[in-house]
Amino acid sequence: SRQSKKEENEYFISHKSYLFIPSARIVGVCKKKELSSLFIVHQSKVTPPDMIGMFVHTFMTSNTTIQLYPSEDHNAVTLALPKGFTLILVFHEDSVELILKSRDPKELATICTEVLVCCISALSGIRTFFPDLSYRYALLCLDSSNNTINKYELLPQPVDKLCQICKNSVRKDNQRKAWYDTVQDKEKTAEDLDVMSLDNLTKVATDLTSILTSRRQREELALACNIDQDEANIIMSKYSGKQQLLMILLTWVTKTDPSKATKQKLFDILFRVNPSALKALK
């Protein structure tokens, strides 16, 4: 009815729901790199719009208070984070730059950790579709005597392995120190979050091959992974062996908030299907 249509329009206006589509244009690109930024240096066939889409999705779903703001640069997005922080993500050709603007230095370490956790989730999601993705964290090298433009200090690595200027910077510069300390502890961060990466899922699928051997067991796994019967039937008919199990797990990840696709969640799923399957998580 006309009244219901009006109510529907008022609902969307009042809730201010918007769609975000990453720009694929190559003009208006931010090229300058800031000395206090953290970089995710990567090699992959993934396109910048796909990279932007996954990062924005991960951050926006990790915390409902995060807000997305438009940017004049087509390869950059600005996110308003909790506690008065602003994160600018710049998607260069070979790296993702994380520029963090802060109001309260006391919260810097906490925010850096939360940002890195979201990045780990985003990168894990990208690897689901682009298995060739490889990356390293890095800071820009501050040694001006080095003639290489945008030379990176790859992380993690011991502070003594950094050049003298960078060594001093991660001890005295609050922002670079926070990024350095967070990345040095990134393995612990990833372990605490237990986000299932493509490598983790591949190993689990390999180990499950000798445990969940029947079609019925694998259909039960698909059901526990929130995969409907029609989709499960397609996976069962199209794939076999380890590939079949891997596709079930990858489909689970794509249907799950990246921050919730954790080892603990998979533990709960496997326990419901077959307690013996928990061996695959060791």
C-alpha positions as CSV (number, residue, x, y, z in Angstrom):
1,S,0.0,0.0,0.0
2,R,0.9,3.7,-0.3
3,Q,1.1,4.0,3.5
4,S,3.4,1.0,3.9
5,K,5.7,2.3,1.1
6,K,5.9,5.6,3.0
7,E,6.8,3.8,6.2
8,E,9.4,1.8,4.4
9,N,11.0,5.0,3.1
10,E,10.9,6.6,6.5
11,Y,12.6,3.5,7.9
12,F,15.6,3.7,5.6
13,I,15.9,7.5,6.0
14,S,15.8,7.3,9.8
15,H,18.3,4.4,9.9
16,K,20.7,6.1,7.4
17,S,21.8,2.9,5.8
18,Y,24.3,3.3,3.0
19,L,26.2,1.0,0.6
20,F,30.0,1.3,0.2
21,I,31.5,0.5,-3.2
22,P,35.3,0.8,-3.5
23,S,36.4,3.0,-6.4
24,A,38.4,1.4,-9.2
25,R,39.4,4.8,-10.7
26,I,43.2,5.4,-10.9
27,V,43.0,9.2,-10.6
28,G,43.2,11.1,-7.2
29,V,45.6,8.5,-5.8
30,C,47.5,9.2,-2.5
31,K,51.2,8.4,-3.1
32,K,52.9,10.0,-0.1
33,K,53.9,7.7,2.7
34,E,54.1,8.9,6.3
35,L,57.1,8.0,8.5
36,S,55.0,7.0,11.5
37,S,52.8,4.6,9.5
38,L,52.7,0.8,9.7
39,F,52.8,-0.9,6.3
40,I,51.5,-4.3,5.2
41,V,53.8,-5.1,2.2
42,H,52.1,-7.7,0.0
43,Q,52.4,-9.7,-3.2
44,S,49.2,-10.9,-4.7
45,K,46.9,-10.7,-7.8
46,V,44.2,-9.2,-5.6
47,T,42.9,-5.8,-6.9
48,P,42.9,-2.7,-4.8
49,P,39.0,-2.4,-4.8
50,D,38.8,-6.0,-3.5
51,M,41.5,-5.3,-0.9
52,I,39.6,-2.1,0.2
53,G,36.3,-3.9,0.4
54,M,37.6,-6.7,2.6
55,F,39.4,-4.3,5.0
56,V,36.4,-2.0,5.3
57,H,34.0,-4.9,5.8
58,T,36.2,-6.4,8.6
59,F,36.6,-3.1,10.5
60,M,32.9,-2.1,10.2
61,T,31.7,-5.5,11.4
62,S,34.2,-5.7,14.2
63,N,32.7,-2.8,16.1
64,T,29.3,-1.1,15.3
65,T,30.6,2.3,16.6
66,I,33.2,2.6,13.8
67,Q,32.3,5.1,11.2
68,L,33.4,5.4,7.6
69,Y,34.2,8.8,6.1
70,P,34.8,9.7,2.4
71,S,38.3,10.5,1.2
72,E,39.4,12.7,-1.7
73,D,41.9,10.0,-2.6
74,H,40.4,7.0,-4.4
75,N,42.9,4.6,-2.8
76,A,42.2,5.7,0.8
77,V,39.5,5.3,3.4
78,T,39.1,7.0,6.7
79,L,37.6,5.3,9.7
80,A,36.6,6.9,13.0
81,L,37.6,4.4,15.7
82,P,36.6,4.3,19.4
83,K,38.3,6.5,22.0
84,G,38.8,9.4,19.6
85,F,41.2,7.7,17.2
86,T,41.1,8.0,13.4
87,L,42.6,5.4,11.1
88,I,43.4,6.2,7.5
89,L,43.9,3.1,5.3
90,V,45.9,3.9,2.1
91,F,46.0,1.1,-0.5
92,H,49.3,1.6,-2.4
93,E,50.3,-0.7,-5.3
94,D,52.5,-2.9,-3.1
95,S,51.3,-2.2,0.4
96,V,48.5,-1.1,2.7
97,E,49.5,1.9,4.8
98,L,48.0,2.3,8.3
99,I,48.0,6.0,9.4
100,L,46.7,6.3,13.0
101,K,45.8,9.7,14.4
102,S,45.4,9.7,18.2
103,R,44.1,12.0,20.9
104,D,45.0,9.9,23.9
105,P,48.6,8.4,23.8
106,K,47.7,6.3,26.8
107,E,45.3,4.2,24.7
108,L,47.7,3.9,21.7
109,A,49.0,0.4,22.5
110,T,45.4,-0.9,22.9
111,I,44.2,0.6,19.7
112,C,47.2,-0.6,17.7
113,T,46.5,-4.1,18.9
114,E,42.8,-3.9,18.0
115,V,43.7,-2.5,14.5
116,L,46.2,-5.3,13.9
117,V,43.6,-7.9,14.9
118,C,41.2,-6.5,12.3
119,C,44.0,-6.6,9.7
120,I,44.8,-10.2,10.5
121,S,41.1,-11.0,10.0
122,A,40.9,-9.1,6.7
123,L,44.0,-10.7,5.3
124,S,42.7,-14.1,6.3
125,G,39.5,-13.4,4.4
126,I,41.4,-12.2,1.4
127,R,43.5,-15.4,1.4
128,T,40.2,-17.4,1.2
129,F,39.8,-16.0,-2.3
130,F,43.4,-15.3,-3.2
131,P,45.6,-18.1,-1.8
132,D,48.7,-16.6,-3.4
133,L,48.6,-13.6,-1.0
134,S,51.9,-13.2,0.9
135,Y,52.7,-10.2,3.1
136,R,55.0,-8.8,5.8
137,Y,54.6,-5.9,8.2
138,A,57.0,-3.1,7.9
139,L,58.1,0.4,8.9
140,L,59.7,2.9,6.5
141,C,63.4,3.1,7.0
142,L,64.5,6.5,8.3
143,D,68.1,6.3,7.1
144,S,68.3,9.0,4.5
145,S,71.7,7.8,3.3
146,N,70.0,4.8,1.8
147,N,69.3,5.6,-1.9
148,T,66.5,3.1,-2.2
149,I,63.1,5.0,-2.2
150,N,60.7,3.8,0.4
151,K,63.0,1.2,1.8
152,Y,61.3,-0.9,4.5
153,E,62.4,-2.3,7.8
154,L,60.5,-5.6,7.7
155,L,58.9,-6.8,10.9
156,P,58.9,-8.7,13.2
157,Q,62.7,-8.6,13.8
158,P,64.8,-7.8,16.9
159,V,65.4,-4.1,17.5
160,D,69.2,-4.7,17.2
161,K,68.7,-5.7,13.5
162,L,67.2,-2.3,12.6
163,C,69.3,0.5,11.3
164,Q,70.6,2.9,14.0
165,I,68.1,5.6,13.2
166,C,65.1,3.2,13.2
167,K,66.4,1.6,16.3
168,N,66.3,5.0,18.1
169,S,62.8,5.7,16.6
170,V,61.1,2.6,18.0
171,R,62.4,3.5,21.4
172,K,61.5,7.2,21.4
173,D,58.7,7.8,18.9
174,N,55.4,6.8,20.5
175,Q,53.7,5.9,17.3
176,R,56.5,3.9,15.7
177,K,57.2,2.2,19.1
178,A,53.5,1.2,19.4
179,W,53.4,-0.3,15.9
180,Y,56.8,-2.1,16.4
181,D,55.8,-3.5,19.8
182,T,52.4,-4.7,18.5
183,V,53.8,-6.4,15.4
184,Q,56.6,-8.0,17.5
185,D,53.7,-9.5,19.5
186,K,51.6,-10.3,16.5
187,E,52.0,-14.0,16.7
188,K,50.6,-13.9,20.3
189,T,47.9,-11.6,19.1
190,A,46.9,-14.0,16.3
191,E,47.1,-16.9,18.8
192,D,44.8,-15.1,21.2
193,L,42.3,-14.3,18.5
194,D,42.8,-17.7,16.9
195,V,41.5,-16.6,13.5
196,M,41.5,-19.5,11.1
197,S,43.8,-18.6,8.2
198,L,43.9,-20.5,4.9
199,D,47.0,-22.4,6.0
200,N,45.2,-23.4,9.2
201,L,42.1,-24.5,7.3
202,T,44.1,-26.5,4.8
203,K,45.8,-28.4,7.6
204,V,42.5,-29.1,9.4
205,A,41.0,-30.3,6.1
206,T,43.9,-32.6,5.6
207,D,43.7,-34.1,9.0
208,L,39.9,-34.5,8.8
209,T,40.2,-36.6,5.7
210,S,41.0,-39.7,7.7
211,I,38.5,-38.9,10.5
212,L,35.3,-37.8,8.7
213,T,35.3,-40.5,6.0
214,S,31.6,-40.9,5.2
215,R,29.3,-38.6,3.2
216,R,26.9,-38.5,6.2
217,Q,29.6,-37.2,8.5
218,R,30.7,-34.5,6.0
219,E,27.1,-33.5,5.5
220,E,26.7,-33.1,9.2
221,L,29.8,-31.0,9.2
222,A,28.4,-28.8,6.5
223,L,25.1,-28.4,8.4
224,A,27.0,-27.5,11.6
225,C,28.9,-24.9,9.5
226,N,25.6,-23.2,8.6
227,I,25.6,-24.5,5.0
228,D,22.2,-25.3,3.6
229,Q,21.4,-28.6,2.0
230,D,21.5,-27.4,-1.6
231,E,24.9,-25.8,-1.2
232,A,26.2,-28.9,0.6
233,N,25.0,-31.1,-2.2
234,I,26.9,-29.0,-4.7
235,I,30.1,-29.3,-2.7
236,M,29.6,-33.0,-2.3
237,S,29.1,-33.6,-6.0
238,K,31.8,-31.2,-7.2
239,Y,34.6,-32.1,-4.8
240,S,36.1,-35.1,-3.1
241,G,38.6,-36.0,-0.4
242,K,40.5,-33.1,1.2
243,Q,39.2,-30.6,-1.3
244,Q,35.7,-31.4,-0.3
245,L,36.4,-30.7,3.4
246,L,38.4,-27.6,2.6
247,M,35.5,-26.2,0.6
248,I,33.1,-26.8,3.5
249,L,35.5,-24.9,5.9
250,L,36.0,-22.1,3.4
251,T,32.3,-21.7,2.9
252,W,31.9,-21.5,6.7
253,V,34.5,-18.7,6.8
254,T,32.7,-16.7,4.1
255,K,29.4,-17.1,5.9
256,T,30.9,-16.0,9.2
257,D,32.0,-12.6,10.6
258,P,35.8,-12.8,10.1
259,S,36.4,-12.0,13.8
260,K,34.2,-15.0,14.7
261,A,35.9,-17.6,12.4
262,T,38.1,-18.7,15.2
263,K,39.7,-21.9,16.4
264,Q,37.4,-21.9,19.4
265,K,34.3,-21.7,17.2
266,L,35.6,-24.5,14.9
267,F,36.3,-26.5,18.0
268,D,32.7,-26.2,19.0
269,I,31.5,-27.2,15.5
270,L,33.8,-30.3,15.3
271,F,32.9,-31.4,18.8
272,R,29.2,-31.4,17.9
273,V,29.9,-33.4,14.7
274,N,32.4,-35.9,16.1
275,P,34.6,-35.5,19.2
276,S,37.3,-37.5,17.4
277,A,37.5,-34.7,14.8
278,L,39.1,-32.5,17.5
279,K,42.4,-34.2,16.7
280,A,42.6,-32.1,13.5
281,L,42.9,-28.9,15.6
282,K,46.1,-30.0,17.4
